[in-house]
Amino acid sequence: MIERVLALLPRHGGAAPIVPEKSVAGRTLLLLITIMGFLSAVTLGGVVLVQKSAIAWSSDVGREVTIQIRPVAGEVMESNLRTAVSLAETTAGVASARALTLQESEKLLEPWLGAGLDLTAIEIPRLVVVQLSDPQDADLAGLERNLAAVKGASLDTHAAWRQQLNTMAGTIVLSGLLVLLLIGAATVLAIIFATRGAMATNREIVDVLHYIGASNRFIAGEFQGRFLSIGLQGGLLGAVAALLFFVLIGMAAGNMLSSEAGAQVGVLFGRFALGFDGLLSIAAVIPVIAALTAITSRHTVRRYLVQTS
């Protein structure tokens, strides 16, 4: 018994672990923390990707407005298009304006009407695409007033679309953060059970340590150091696995973007390029997981010792 206790005491300034590094409990906890770290990093990376895509969407949509010109009896469509383009080009903050051709307009209707339809016999609304050089200083109110002179013309600033995109992105980000909280809660519970299991397994050693004068603080410190090491290893393995996941999924998405489903995924997540902020977020998982593991184990040990003393 004494030999086992001495093996736990500090040697040459370092502390040998109460939970052996090669034990089943240690390996199981390491695997569990690795999985939790991977899930946390993937969720956080996904949140960063969606947020970056949402910012890009909002910026792109905010730099473009459209003028819709509906067919009106007695009005010449081509003449109204030229007038609308001229009014847009003379508006402050507008970089360029271009009327879509009839073929381009028909192309826009294909998702609803199908391809191969001859719409030449039908008067369809026409669009003028207006690119803004500075969305903040663009005189859209003045443009809308001037368009009143063109019958059937209306200005669409895409504000409703931007609001819907921002709402969807905000919902996804909030959901991701809630998932992170659930993963953190599950990790804490796993650490608590693992710590209490290790304490129960080594109960006689803890009793002898108390007998020879070891304080609760010393015993808790031994557990904290061991679980900190496990947390660092698990967090690092999980983060590396998450990076590999994003690399692989990015390569797969690059091959799929030509398809319709791949294009929809690309709109939501881009090309799965995390960027510096995404890499930094995943790297932050490592110290957070390690600190969570160490603090939870220490608190659990101290509470266990108080209850059993």
C-alpha positions in Angstrom: 0.0 0.0 0.0 2.8 2.5 1.0 4.6 1.8 -2.3 1.4 2.6 -4.3 1.0 5.8 -2.3 4.7 6.9 -2.8 4.2 6.4 -6.5 1.6 9.1 -6.5 3.8 11.7 -4.7 5.8 14.3 -6.6 9.1 13.2 -8.0 11.8 15.6 -9.1 9.3 18.5 -9.2 6.7 16.6 -11.3 3.6 14.8 -10.2 2.8 11.3 -11.3 -0.9 10.9 -12.2 -3.4 9.2 -9.9 -5.2 8.2 -13.1 -2.5 6.2 -15.0 -1.8 7.4 -18.5 -2.3 3.9 -20.0 -5.4 3.1 -18.0 -8.7 2.2 -19.6 -10.3 5.2 -17.9 -7.7 7.5 -19.2 -7.8 6.2 -22.8 -11.7 6.2 -22.8 -11.8 9.8 -21.5 -9.1 10.8 -24.1 -11.3 9.3 -26.9 -14.4 11.0 -25.6 -12.7 14.4 -25.3 -11.3 14.0 -28.8 -14.8 13.3 -30.2 -16.2 16.3 -28.3 -13.3 18.5 -29.5 -13.9 17.4 -33.1 -17.7 18.1 -32.9 -17.0 21.5 -31.3 -14.4 22.5 -33.9 -16.7 21.3 -36.8 -19.7 23.2 -35.4 -17.6 26.3 -34.8 -16.1 26.1 -38.2 -19.5 25.7 -39.8 -20.7 28.8 -37.9 -17.8 30.8 -39.2 -18.4 29.7 -42.8 -22.1 30.6 -42.6 -21.3 34.0 -41.1 -18.7 34.7 -43.7 -21.1 33.7 -46.5 -23.9 35.8 -45.0 -21.6 38.9 -45.0 -20.6 38.2 -48.6 -24.3 37.7 -49.6 -25.4 41.0 -47.9 -22.5 42.9 -49.5 -23.2 41.5 -53.0 -26.9 42.1 -52.8 -26.4 45.5 -51.3 -24.4 46.6 -54.3 -27.1 45.8 -56.8 -30.6 47.0 -57.4 -33.0 46.3 -60.2 -35.5 48.3 -62.2 -38.5 46.3 -63.4 -40.4 47.6 -66.3 -43.8 46.0 -66.9 -45.5 46.0 -70.3 -48.0 48.9 -70.6 -50.4 49.3 -73.5 -49.3 52.1 -75.8 -45.7 52.1 -74.4 -42.6 51.0 -76.3 -40.6 48.6 -74.1 -37.2 49.3 -75.7 -37.7 53.0 -75.4 -38.6 52.7 -71.7 -35.6 50.5 -71.1 -33.3 53.1 -72.6 -34.9 55.8 -70.5 -34.5 53.8 -67.3 -30.9 53.0 -68.1 -30.2 56.7 -68.7 -31.9 57.8 -65.5 -29.9 55.2 -63.5 -26.6 56.1 -65.0 -27.1 59.8 -64.1 -27.9 58.9 -60.4 -25.3 59.6 -57.8 -23.6 56.5 -56.4 -24.4 54.3 -59.5 -21.5 52.6 -61.2 -23.3 51.1 -64.2 -26.7 50.1 -65.5 -27.6 47.5 -68.1 -30.9 46.3 -69.5 -31.2 42.5 -69.7 -31.8 41.2 -73.2 -35.0 39.3 -74.0 -33.0 36.1 -74.1 -31.6 36.8 -70.6 -35.1 37.6 -69.3 -36.4 34.3 -70.7 -33.5 32.5 -69.1 -34.6 33.9 -65.7 -38.1 32.3 -66.2 -36.8 28.8 -67.0 -36.8 27.5 -63.4 -40.6 28.2 -63.3 -41.7 27.7 -66.9 -39.1 25.2 -68.1 -36.6 25.4 -71.0 -37.4 25.6 -74.7 -40.5 27.8 -74.4 -41.0 30.5 -77.1 -42.0 33.6 -75.3 -41.6 36.0 -78.2 -45.4 36.2 -78.6 -45.8 37.2 -74.9 -44.8 40.5 -73.4 -42.9 39.8 -70.3 -41.5 42.3 -67.8 -37.9 43.4 -68.4 -35.2 44.2 -66.0 -32.4 46.8 -65.7 -29.6 45.7 -63.5 -28.0 48.7 -61.6 -24.6 48.3 -60.0 -23.8 50.7 -57.1 -20.4 52.1 -56.6 -21.3 53.1 -53.0 -24.5 51.7 -51.5 -24.3 54.2 -48.7 -24.2 57.3 -50.8 -26.4 56.1 -53.7 -29.4 58.3 -54.2 -31.9 55.5 -54.6 -34.8 57.8 -53.4 -34.0 60.2 -56.2 -33.8 57.4 -58.7 -37.2 56.1 -57.6 -38.7 59.5 -58.0 -37.3 59.9 -61.5 -38.6 56.5 -62.5 -42.1 57.7 -62.0 -41.8 59.3 -65.4 -41.5 55.8 -66.9 -44.8 54.0 -67.0 -44.7 50.5 -65.5 -41.3 51.0 -63.9 -40.5 50.1 -60.3 -37.3 50.0 -58.2 -36.4 46.9 -56.2 -33.6 47.4 -53.7 -33.6 43.8 -52.5 -34.1 44.9 -48.9 -36.5 42.0 -48.3 -34.0 39.5 -49.6 -31.2 40.9 -47.5 -33.4 40.7 -44.4 -34.3 37.1 -45.2 -30.7 36.1 -45.8 -29.6 37.8 -42.6 -32.4 36.1 -40.6 -31.5 32.7 -42.0 -27.8 33.2 -41.3 -28.5 34.4 -37.8 -30.7 31.4 -37.1 -28.0 29.0 -38.3 -25.3 30.8 -36.2 -27.6 30.7 -33.1 -28.3 27.1 -33.6 -24.6 26.4 -33.9 -23.9 28.2 -30.7 -26.6 26.2 -28.9 -25.1 23.0 -30.2 -21.7 24.1 -28.8 -23.4 24.6 -25.4 -24.9 21.1 -25.6 -21.5 19.6 -26.5 -19.9 21.5 -23.6 -22.5 20.3 -21.2 -22.0 16.7 -22.4 -18.2 17.1 -22.0 -18.6 18.4 -18.5 -20.8 15.5 -17.5 -18.4 12.9 -19.1 -15.5 14.5 -17.1 -17.5 14.4 -13.9 -18.3 10.7 -14.3 -14.8 9.8 -15.3 -13.3 11.8 -12.4 -15.7 10.2 -9.8 -14.9 6.8 -11.3 -11.2 7.4 -10.9 -11.7 8.6 -7.4 -13.8 5.5 -6.5 -11.2 3.2 -8.1 -8.4 4.8 -6.1 -10.3 5.4 -2.9 -7.9 3.5 -0.7 -5.0 5.5 -2.1 -6.8 8.8 -1.4 -7.5 7.6 2.2 -3.8 6.8 2.8 -2.8 10.2 1.3 -5.1 11.8 3.8 -3.6 9.7 6.5 -0.1 10.8 5.8 -1.2 14.5 5.7 -2.0 15.2 2.0 -4.5 18.0 1.7 -7.6 18.0 -0.5 -5.9 20.8 -2.5 -2.9 18.5 -3.3 -5.1 15.6 -4.3 -7.3 17.8 -6.5 -4.2 19.3 -8.1 -3.0 15.8 -9.0 -6.3 15.1 -10.8 -6.3 18.5 -12.4 -2.8 18.1 -13.8 -3.7 14.7 -15.3 -7.0 15.7 -16.7 -5.4 18.9 -18.1 -3.0 16.7 -20.1 -5.9 14.5 -21.3 -7.8 17.6 -22.3 -4.9 19.1 -24.2 -4.3 15.9 -26.1 -8.0 15.4 -26.8 -8.5 19.0 -27.9 -5.5 18.9 -30.2 -6.6 15.6 -31.8 -10.1 16.8 -32.3 -9.0 20.1 -33.8 -6.6 18.3 -36.2 -9.4 15.9 -37.2 -11.8 18.9 -37.8 -9.2 20.6 -40.1 -8.8 17.4 -42.1 -12.6 17.2 -42.3 -12.9 20.7 -43.8 -10.0 20.0 -46.2 -11.7 16.8 -47.4 -15.2 18.2 -47.5 -13.8 21.3 -49.4 -12.2 19.0 -52.0 -15.4 17.1 -52.4 -17.5 20.2 -52.6 -15.2 21.6 -55.3 -16.0 18.6 -57.5 -19.8 18.9 -56.7 -20.2 22.6 -57.3 -21.0 22.0 -61.0 -24.2 20.1 -60.0 -27.4 21.8 -58.8 -27.1 20.4 -55.3 -23.5 21.3 -55.0 -24.2 24.9 -56.1 -26.8 25.2 -53.3 -24.3 23.9 -50.8 -21.7 26.4 -52.2 -24.1 29.3 -51.7 -24.5 28.4 -48.0 -20.9 27.5 -47.1 -18.9 28.8 -50.0 -15.9 26.6 -50.9 -15.4 25.6 -47.3 -12.4 27.9 -47.0 -12.1 28.7 -43.3 -9.7 31.5 -43.6 -7.6 32.9 -40.8 -10.6 33.6 -38.5 -11.9 30.1 -39.0 -8.5 28.5 -38.2 -8.2 30.7 -35.2 -11.6 29.6 -34.0 -10.8 25.9 -34.3 -7.4 26.5 -32.6 -9.2 28.1 -29.7 -11.1 24.9 -29.1 -7.8 23.3 -27.8 -7.2 25.5 -24.7 -11.0 25.8 -24.0 -11.4 22.0 -23.9 -8.2 21.6 -21.8 -9.3 24.3 -19.3 -12.8 22.9 -19.1 -11.4 19.4 -18.4 -9.0 20.6 -15.8 -11.4 22.9 -13.9 -14.3 20.4 -14.0 -12.0 17.6 -12.7 -10.6 19.7 -9.9 -14.1 20.9 -8.8 -15.4 17.3 -8.9 -12.5 16.0 -6.8 -12.8 18.6 -4.2 -16.5 18.1 -3.9 -16.1 14.4 -3.8 -13.5 14.6 -1.0 -15.7 17.0 1.0 -18.6 14.5 0.7 -16.6 11.5 1.7 -14.5 13.0 4.4 
